[in-house]
Amino acid sequence: MNVKKAVDISYHNGLVDFEKLKNSVDYVIIRCGYGQDKTSQDDKQWERNVGECERLGIAYGVYFYSYAKTKANIEGEINHCLRLLKGHNPILPVFFDSEEKGTQYVAKHNAKRFCDAMLTNGYRAGIYASKSWYENYIGESWGYDIWIARYSNTLDMYNVDIWQYSSNGRVDGINGRCDVNHVYKDYTHENNSNNVINDMIGGINGMNALFQDKESGNWFWFNGDKVRHITEGACLEILKKIHLDSTGRPIPCYVYDNTSPWDLRILQAVCSDVETYEKNSTK
């Protein structure tokens, strides 16, 4: 495996010399902001950091530090992050940074909600947390990228895309210590996030199938680029019996979970067009 190197930076790292940094690392992950949608909570170096990466062609990702202690507060943080991302196109994911004391009780819900919102708006998405925090409070990836912090010689964890292995790194271009990471995915050889989303949606446009969300138990019917939420059991049984997919076979039924292929995990991104199918409706 060709492991690549990344640093993550914020205003705490001061003025970074990106001319030097571009020859020291493969990727940079930039903090854009934290908390609710207030300009006072934008990272003070965000505009400079992202501008320098774009000017020099450095592949970068983004992270947003969450303070949300309720499910309602995550909406303001989503709006904050999307405001800062406007006009930018990170190659790496936009990561939800989950580590603040007091947020652990809604960490799982908020991580998924944040990532779903990023995906819906055309960005890759991922979750950042320490190994213990992730295992104790989140525990699922839902198909999103996982960035784990564990300052050790070993990670002892599978299916991790990025490992932050030290906060005591030194790289050319950054004065003082910095966070350093092993990256196990070659982001520069994958499509950019908008193309990935378009490809995913294109892949399901011709799909006619039923899906059950394993977590909620809800049933959905994909038909073209629309998603119908089925709220009546009789309607579900009728759909199973009379609808055929494009090959003429009986409509397939799937369980949607974090091990499903990407075209199933795209559910949240497409659900902006949800239509509800009630009893006796097979239209």
Salt bridges, closest charged atoms under 4 A:
GLU19 OE1 - LYS22 NZ 3.49
GLU19 OE2 - ARG55 NH2 3.24
ASP37 OD1 - ARG83 NE 2.69
ASP42 OD1 - HIS80 NE2 2.62
ASP42 OD1 - ARG83 NH2 2.83
ASP43 OD2 - ARG31 NE 2.73
GLU52 OE2 - ARG55 NE 2.89
GLU54 OE2 - HIS88 ND1 2.85
GLU75 OE2 - ARG113 NE 2.84
ASP116 OD2 - LYS112 NZ 3.10
GLU135 OE2 - LYS131 NZ 3.08
GLU140 OE2 - LYS108 NZ 2.99
ASP145 OD1 - LYS185 NZ 3.12
ASP156 OD2 - ARG150 NH1 3.29
ASP161 OD1 - LYS185 NZ 3.59
ASP186 OD2 - HIS189 ND1 2.80
GLU190 OE1 - ARG124 NH2 3.02
GLU237 OE2 - LYS240 NZ 3.67
ASP245 OD2 - ARG249 NH2 3.62
ASP257 OD2 - LYS214 NZ 3.77
GLU275 OE1 - ARG228 NE 3.46
